[in-house]
Amino acid sequence: MILVVGCSHPGIENIVEATTKIDPHIYSVFGGFHLLGTSDEKVTATILAFRDKWRIERMAAGHCTGQFAFAELVRIYGPNFDIAGLGSVVSLPV
């Protein structure tokens, strides 16, 4: 399952949780996670939940994710993090 979101105003965690009811294995999430203005602690907890709770393997964050969240995604996901911006190309498994 590849989950593509817009600006995630309802909360990226709520969207991911609802998606796991359709398919519990989400390979990747692409889009804006709407974490601007969220405390650093909450951002880190959210990203760790992506990895540890939902076991999402690859993340591709966009415009409204926020600079701290981008930095945490790089720190936590390393090479499994991509910026989902205009013109970005992300290879997916077949």
Phi and psi in radians as a Rosetta constraint file:
Dihedral C 1 N 2 CA 2 C 2 CIRCULARHARMONIC -1.961 0.35
Dihedral N 2 CA 2 C 2 N 3 CIRCULARHARMONIC 2.156 0.35
Dihedral C 2 N 3 CA 3 C 3 CIRCULARHARMONIC -1.794 0.35
Dihedral N 3 CA 3 C 3 N 4 CIRCULARHARMONIC 2.145 0.35
Dihedral C 3 N 4 CA 4 C 4 CIRCULARHARMONIC -1.970 0.35
Dihedral N 4 CA 4 C 4 N 5 CIRCULARHARMONIC 2.141 0.35
Dihedral C 4 N 5 CA 5 C 5 CIRCULARHARMONIC -2.062 0.35
Dihedral N 5 CA 5 C 5 N 6 CIRCULARHARMONIC 2.808 0.35
Dihedral C 5 N 6 CA 6 C 6 CIRCULARHARMONIC -1.520 0.35
Dihedral N 6 CA 6 C 6 N 7 CIRCULARHARMONIC -1.871 0.35
Dihedral C 6 N 7 CA 7 C 7 CIRCULARHARMONIC -1.813 0.35
Dihedral N 7 CA 7 C 7 N 8 CIRCULARHARMONIC 0.049 0.35
Dihedral C 7 N 8 CA 8 C 8 CIRCULARHARMONIC 0.936 0.35
Dihedral N 8 CA 8 C 8 N 9 CIRCULARHARMONIC 0.662 0.35
Dihedral C 8 N 9 CA 9 C 9 CIRCULARHARMONIC -1.006 0.35
Dihedral N 9 CA 9 C 9 N 10 CIRCULARHARMONIC -0.595 0.35
Dihedral C 9 N 10 CA 10 C 10 CIRCULARHARMONIC -1.236 0.35
Dihedral N 10 CA 10 C 10 N 11 CIRCULARHARMONIC -0.123 0.35
Dihedral C 10 N 11 CA 11 C 11 CIRCULARHARMONIC 1.850 0.35
Dihedral N 11 CA 11 C 11 N 12 CIRCULARHARMONIC 2.111 0.35
Dihedral C 11 N 12 CA 12 C 12 CIRCULARHARMONIC -1.065 0.35
Dihedral N 12 CA 12 C 12 N 13 CIRCULARHARMONIC -0.619 0.35
Dihedral C 12 N 13 CA 13 C 13 CIRCULARHARMONIC -1.142 0.35
Dihedral N 13 CA 13 C 13 N 14 CIRCULARHARMONIC -0.695 0.35
Dihedral C 13 N 14 CA 14 C 14 CIRCULARHARMONIC -1.104 0.35
Dihedral N 14 CA 14 C 14 N 15 CIRCULARHARMONIC -0.711 0.35
Dihedral C 14 N 15 CA 15 C 15 CIRCULARHARMONIC -1.154 0.35
Dihedral N 15 CA 15 C 15 N 16 CIRCULARHARMONIC -0.798 0.35
Dihedral C 15 N 16 CA 16 C 16 CIRCULARHARMONIC -1.099 0.35
Dihedral N 16 CA 16 C 16 N 17 CIRCULARHARMONIC -0.781 0.35
Dihedral C 16 N 17 CA 17 C 17 CIRCULARHARMONIC -1.043 0.35
Dihedral N 17 CA 17 C 17 N 18 CIRCULARHARMONIC -0.775 0.35
Dihedral C 17 N 18 CA 18 C 18 CIRCULARHARMONIC -1.119 0.35
Dihedral N 18 CA 18 C 18 N 19 CIRCULARHARMONIC -0.659 0.35
Dihedral C 18 N 19 CA 19 C 19 CIRCULARHARMONIC -1.147 0.35
Dihedral N 19 CA 19 C 19 N 20 CIRCULARHARMONIC -0.646 0.35
Dihedral C 19 N 20 CA 20 C 20 CIRCULARHARMONIC -1.165 0.35
Dihedral N 20 CA 20 C 20 N 21 CIRCULARHARMONIC -0.273 0.35
Dihedral C 20 N 21 CA 21 C 21 CIRCULARHARMONIC -1.327 0.35
Dihedral N 21 CA 21 C 21 N 22 CIRCULARHARMONIC -0.392 0.35
Dihedral C 21 N 22 CA 22 C 22 CIRCULARHARMONIC -1.507 0.35
Dihedral N 22 CA 22 C 22 N 23 CIRCULARHARMONIC -0.817 0.35
Dihedral C 22 N 23 CA 23 C 23 CIRCULARHARMONIC -2.575 0.35
Dihedral N 23 CA 23 C 23 N 24 CIRCULARHARMONIC 2.030 0.35
Dihedral C 23 N 24 CA 24 C 24 CIRCULARHARMONIC -1.217 0.35
Dihedral N 24 CA 24 C 24 N 25 CIRCULARHARMONIC -0.267 0.35
Dihedral C 24 N 25 CA 25 C 25 CIRCULARHARMONIC -1.847 0.35
Dihedral N 25 CA 25 C 25 N 26 CIRCULARHARMONIC 1.792 0.35
Dihedral C 25 N 26 CA 26 C 26 CIRCULARHARMONIC -1.711 0.35
Dihedral N 26 CA 26 C 26 N 27 CIRCULARHARMONIC 2.061 0.35
Dihedral C 26 N 27 CA 27 C 27 CIRCULARHARMONIC -1.288 0.35
Dihedral N 27 CA 27 C 27 N 28 CIRCULARHARMONIC -0.784 0.35
Dihedral C 27 N 28 CA 28 C 28 CIRCULARHARMONIC -2.611 0.35
Dihedral N 28 CA 28 C 28 N 29 CIRCULARHARMONIC 2.651 0.35
Dihedral C 28 N 29 CA 29 C 29 CIRCULARHARMONIC -2.130 0.35
Dihedral N 29 CA 29 C 29 N 30 CIRCULARHARMONIC 2.264 0.35
Dihedral C 29 N 30 CA 30 C 30 CIRCULARHARMONIC -2.069 0.35
Dihedral N 30 CA 30 C 30 N 31 CIRCULARHARMONIC 2.405 0.35
Dihedral C 30 N 31 CA 31 C 31 CIRCULARHARMONIC 2.298 0.35
Dihedral N 31 CA 31 C 31 N 32 CIRCULARHARMONIC -2.949 0.35
Dihedral C 31 N 32 CA 32 C 32 CIRCULARHARMONIC -1.498 0.35
Dihedral N 32 CA 32 C 32 N 33 CIRCULARHARMONIC 2.222 0.35
Dihedral C 32 N 33 CA 33 C 33 CIRCULARHARMONIC -1.648 0.35
Dihedral N 33 CA 33 C 33 N 34 CIRCULARHARMONIC -0.063 0.35
Dihedral C 33 N 34 CA 34 C 34 CIRCULARHARMONIC 0.896 0.35
Dihedral N 34 CA 34 C 34 N 35 CIRCULARHARMONIC 0.914 0.35
Dihedral C 34 N 35 CA 35 C 35 CIRCULARHARMONIC -1.829 0.35
Dihedral N 35 CA 35 C 35 N 36 CIRCULARHARMONIC 0.089 0.35
Dihedral C 35 N 36 CA 36 C 36 CIRCULARHARMONIC -1.040 0.35
Dihedral N 36 CA 36 C 36 N 37 CIRCULARHARMONIC 2.350 0.35
Dihedral C 36 N 37 CA 37 C 37 CIRCULARHARMONIC 1.444 0.35
Dihedral N 37 CA 37 C 37 N 38 CIRCULARHARMONIC -0.040 0.35
Dihedral C 37 N 38 CA 38 C 38 CIRCULARHARMONIC -1.497 0.35
Dihedral N 38 CA 38 C 38 N 39 CIRCULARHARMONIC 2.487 0.35
Dihedral C 38 N 39 CA 39 C 39 CIRCULARHARMONIC -1.054 0.35
Dihedral N 39 CA 39 C 39 N 40 CIRCULARHARMONIC 2.633 0.35
Dihedral C 39 N 40 CA 40 C 40 CIRCULARHARMONIC -0.987 0.35
Dihedral N 40 CA 40 C 40 N 41 CIRCULARHARMONIC -0.712 0.35
Dihedral C 40 N 41 CA 41 C 41 CIRCULARHARMONIC -1.082 0.35
Dihedral N 41 CA 41 C 41 N 42 CIRCULARHARMONIC -0.754 0.35
Dihedral C 41 N 42 CA 42 C 42 CIRCULARHARMONIC -1.180 0.35
Dihedral N 42 CA 42 C 42 N 43 CIRCULARHARMONIC -0.693 0.35
Dihedral C 42 N 43 CA 43 C 43 CIRCULARHARMONIC -1.044 0.35
Dihedral N 43 CA 43 C 43 N 44 CIRCULARHARMONIC -0.866 0.35
Dihedral C 43 N 44 CA 44 C 44 CIRCULARHARMONIC -1.065 0.35
Dihedral N 44 CA 44 C 44 N 45 CIRCULARHARMONIC -0.765 0.35
Dihedral C 44 N 45 CA 45 C 45 CIRCULARHARMONIC -1.069 0.35
Dihedral N 45 CA 45 C 45 N 46 CIRCULARHARMONIC -0.701 0.35
Dihedral C 45 N 46 CA 46 C 46 CIRCULARHARMONIC -1.111 0.35
Dihedral N 46 CA 46 C 46 N 47 CIRCULARHARMONIC -0.806 0.35
Dihedral C 46 N 47 CA 47 C 47 CIRCULARHARMONIC -1.163 0.35
Dihedral N 47 CA 47 C 47 N 48 CIRCULARHARMONIC -0.679 0.35
Dihedral C 47 N 48 CA 48 C 48 CIRCULARHARMONIC -1.128 0.35
Dihedral N 48 CA 48 C 48 N 49 CIRCULARHARMONIC -0.618 0.35
Dihedral C 48 N 49 CA 49 C 49 CIRCULARHARMONIC -1.142 0.35
Dihedral N 49 CA 49 C 49 N 50 CIRCULARHARMONIC -0.688 0.35
Dihedral C 49 N 50 CA 50 C 50 CIRCULARHARMONIC -0.927 0.35
Dihedral N 50 CA 50 C 50 N 51 CIRCULARHARMONIC -0.844 0.35
Dihedral C 50 N 51 CA 51 C 51 CIRCULARHARMONIC -1.339 0.35
Dihedral N 51 CA 51 C 51 N 52 CIRCULARHARMONIC -0.823 0.35
Dihedral C 51 N 52 CA 52 C 52 CIRCULARHARMONIC -1.632 0.35
Dihedral N 52 CA 52 C 52 N 53 CIRCULARHARMONIC -0.710 0.35
Dihedral C 52 N 53 CA 53 C 53 CIRCULARHARMONIC -1.415 0.35
Dihedral N 53 CA 53 C 53 N 54 CIRCULARHARMONIC -0.897 0.35
Dihedral C 53 N 54 CA 54 C 54 CIRCULARHARMONIC -1.666 0.35
Dihedral N 54 CA 54 C 54 N 55 CIRCULARHARMONIC -0.147 0.35
Dihedral C 54 N 55 CA 55 C 55 CIRCULARHARMONIC 0.978 0.35
Dihedral N 55 CA 55 C 55 N 56 CIRCULARHARMONIC 0.678 0.35
Dihedral C 55 N 56 CA 56 C 56 CIRCULARHARMONIC -1.282 0.35
Dihedral N 56 CA 56 C 56 N 57 CIRCULARHARMONIC 2.210 0.35
Dihedral C 56 N 57 CA 57 C 57 CIRCULARHARMONIC -1.456 0.35
Dihedral N 57 CA 57 C 57 N 58 CIRCULARHARMONIC -0.567 0.35
Dihedral C 57 N 58 CA 58 C 58 CIRCULARHARMONIC -2.434 0.35
Dihedral N 58 CA 58 C 58 N 59 CIRCULARHARMONIC 2.424 0.35
Dihedral C 58 N 59 CA 59 C 59 CIRCULARHARMONIC -2.159 0.35
Dihedral N 59 CA 59 C 59 N 60 CIRCULARHARMONIC 2.491 0.35
Dihedral C 59 N 60 CA 60 C 60 CIRCULARHARMONIC -2.417 0.35
Dihedral N 60 CA 60 C 60 N 61 CIRCULARHARMONIC 1.722 0.35
Dihedral C 60 N 61 CA 61 C 61 CIRCULARHARMONIC -1.665 0.35
Dihedral N 61 CA 61 C 61 N 62 CIRCULARHARMONIC 2.592 0.35
Dihedral C 61 N 62 CA 62 C 62 CIRCULARHARMONIC -2.060 0.35
Dihedral N 62 CA 62 C 62 N 63 CIRCULARHARMONIC -2.769 0.35
Dihedral C 62 N 63 CA 63 C 63 CIRCULARHARMONIC -0.823 0.35
Dihedral N 63 CA 63 C 63 N 64 CIRCULARHARMONIC -0.795 0.35
Dihedral C 63 N 64 CA 64 C 64 CIRCULARHARMONIC -1.748 0.35
Dihedral N 64 CA 64 C 64 N 65 CIRCULARHARMONIC 0.308 0.35
Dihedral C 64 N 65 CA 65 C 65 CIRCULARHARMONIC -1.275 0.35
Dihedral N 65 CA 65 C 65 N 66 CIRCULARHARMONIC -0.659 0.35
Dihedral C 65 N 66 CA 66 C 66 CIRCULARHARMONIC 1.780 0.35
Dihedral N 66 CA 66 C 66 N 67 CIRCULARHARMONIC 2.576 0.35
Dihedral C 66 N 67 CA 67 C 67 CIRCULARHARMONIC -1.123 0.35
Dihedral N 67 CA 67 C 67 N 68 CIRCULARHARMONIC -0.767 0.35
Dihedral C 67 N 68 CA 68 C 68 CIRCULARHARMONIC -1.084 0.35
Dihedral N 68 CA 68 C 68 N 69 CIRCULARHARMONIC -0.730 0.35
Dihedral C 68 N 69 CA 69 C 69 CIRCULARHARMONIC -1.115 0.35
Dihedral N 69 CA 69 C 69 N 70 CIRCULARHARMONIC -0.688 0.35
Dihedral C 69 N 70 CA 70 C 70 CIRCULARHARMONIC -1.022 0.35
Dihedral N 70 CA 70 C 70 N 71 CIRCULARHARMONIC -0.806 0.35
Dihedral C 70 N 71 CA 71 C 71 CIRCULARHARMONIC -1.093 0.35
Dihedral N 71 CA 71 C 71 N 72 CIRCULARHARMONIC -0.718 0.35
Dihedral C 71 N 72 CA 72 C 72 CIRCULARHARMONIC -1.187 0.35
Dihedral N 72 CA 72 C 72 N 73 CIRCULARHARMONIC -0.679 0.35
Dihedral C 72 N 73 CA 73 C 73 CIRCULARHARMONIC -1.074 0.35
Dihedral N 73 CA 73 C 73 N 74 CIRCULARHARMONIC -0.726 0.35
Dihedral C 73 N 74 CA 74 C 74 CIRCULARHARMONIC -1.107 0.35
Dihedral N 74 CA 74 C 74 N 75 CIRCULARHARMONIC -0.787 0.35
Dihedral C 74 N 75 CA 75 C 75 CIRCULARHARMONIC -1.119 0.35
Dihedral N 75 CA 75 C 75 N 76 CIRCULARHARMONIC -0.781 0.35
Dihedral C 75 N 76 CA 76 C 76 CIRCULARHARMONIC -1.479 0.35
Dihedral N 76 CA 76 C 76 N 77 CIRCULARHARMONIC -0.690 0.35
Dihedral C 76 N 77 CA 77 C 77 CIRCULARHARMONIC -1.704 0.35
Dihedral N 77 CA 77 C 77 N 78 CIRCULARHARMONIC -0.304 0.35
Dihedral C 77 N 78 CA 78 C 78 CIRCULARHARMONIC 0.922 0.35
Dihedral N 78 CA 78 C 78 N 79 CIRCULARHARMONIC -2.215 0.35
Dihedral C 78 N 79 CA 79 C 79 CIRCULARHARMONIC -1.202 0.35
Dihedral N 79 CA 79 C 79 N 80 CIRCULARHARMONIC -0.117 0.35
Dihedral C 79 N 80 CA 80 C 80 CIRCULARHARMONIC -1.648 0.35
Dihedral N 80 CA 80 C 80 N 81 CIRCULARHARMONIC 0.330 0.35
Dihedral C 80 N 81 CA 81 C 81 CIRCULARHARMONIC -2.054 0.35
Dihedral N 81 CA 81 C 81 N 82 CIRCULARHARMONIC 2.361 0.35
Dihedral C 81 N 82 CA 82 C 82 CIRCULARHARMONIC -2.274 0.35
Dihedral N 82 CA 82 C 82 N 83 CIRCULARHARMONIC 2.627 0.35
Dihedral C 82 N 83 CA 83 C 83 CIRCULARHARMONIC -1.516 0.35
Dihedral N 83 CA 83 C 83 N 84 CIRCULARHARMONIC 2.151 0.35
Dihedral C 83 N 84 CA 84 C 84 CIRCULARHARMONIC -1.618 0.35
Dihedral N 84 CA 84 C 84 N 85 CIRCULARHARMONIC 1.317 0.35
Dihedral C 84 N 85 CA 85 C 85 CIRCULARHARMONIC -1.971 0.35
Dihedral N 85 CA 85 C 85 N 86 CIRCULARHARMONIC 3.019 0.35
Dihedral C 85 N 86 CA 86 C 86 CIRCULARHARMONIC -0.933 0.35
Dihedral N 86 CA 86 C 86 N 87 CIRCULARHARMONIC 2.174 0.35
Dihedral C 86 N 87 CA 87 C 87 CIRCULARHARMONIC 1.504 0.35
Dihedral N 87 CA 87 C 87 N 88 CIRCULARHARMONIC -0.026 0.35
Dihedral C 87 N 88 CA 88 C 88 CIRCULARHARMONIC -1.180 0.35
Dihedral N 88 CA 88 C 88 N 89 CIRCULARHARMONIC 2.507 0.35
Dihedral C 88 N 89 CA 89 C 89 CIRCULARHARMONIC -2.150 0.35
Dihedral N 89 CA 89 C 89 N 90 CIRCULARHARMONIC 2.169 0.35
Dihedral C 89 N 90 CA 90 C 90 CIRCULARHARMONIC -2.148 0.35
Dihedral N 90 CA 90 C 90 N 91 CIRCULARHARMONIC 2.148 0.35
Dihedral C 90 N 91 CA 91 C 91 CIRCULARHARMONIC -1.348 0.35
Dihedral N 91 CA 91 C 91 N 92 CIRCULARHARMONIC 2.391 0.35
Dihedral C 91 N 92 CA 92 C 92 CIRCULARHARMONIC -2.094 0.35
Dihedral N 92 CA 92 C 92 N 93 CIRCULARHARMONIC 2.687 0.35
Dihedral C 92 N 93 CA 93 C 93 CIRCULARHARMONIC -1.193 0.35
Dihedral N 93 CA 93 C 93 N 94 CIRCULARHARMONIC 2.667 0.35
